[in-house]
Amino acid sequence: MTRIEKPWGWEEILENNTAYTVKRLFMQDGHQCSYQYHKKKLETILVLRGVLTIVLATEEIVLKEGEIKTIPPPQPHRMRASHGDCLYLECSTSQLGDVVRISDDYGRVN
């Protein structure tokens, strides 16, 4: 298992193969990841603990523990922990480098 520290928390790569990738992500309260999109990568998010807000181009979706949302490419999106710390799974196709950052609180824009 590979753990990667992020400005908003961390992610652990639980599985990465040619068919799919599974990550466990921890996001600190009040933080959010980049507003981004993927050209090919499809993601499904499952909240394990806490509340996660998914910001899309035209709406915000609030997911609670046990709730799931699939984000198809090239849908712009970002995850936000605005109701306490959040732990969630991301199951996706295996294009780990397929990230186009539109905006980022931490200066990581493409």
HUWO-V753835 format. One record per backbone hydrogen bond with DSSP energy under -1.0 kcal/mol. CO is the residue of the C=O (numbers start at 0). NH is the residue of the N-H. If there is no record, write none. Layout:
co = {CO;CO}
nh = {NH;NH}
//
This chain:
co = {1;3;7;8;9;10;11;12;14;19;20;21;21;22;23;24;25;26;27;30;34;34;35;36;41;42;43;44;45;46;48;51;52;53;54;58;60;62;63;66;68;70;71;76;77;78;79;80;85;86;86;87;88;89;90;91;93;94;96;99;102;103}
nh = {12;10;27;5;25;3;23;1;21;16;91;13;14;89;11;87;9;85;30;80;101;102;76;99;92;70;90;68;88;65;86;62;79;60;77;55;53;51;66;46;44;42;74;35;54;32;52;29;26;47;48;24;45;22;43;20;95;97;98;36;34;106}
//
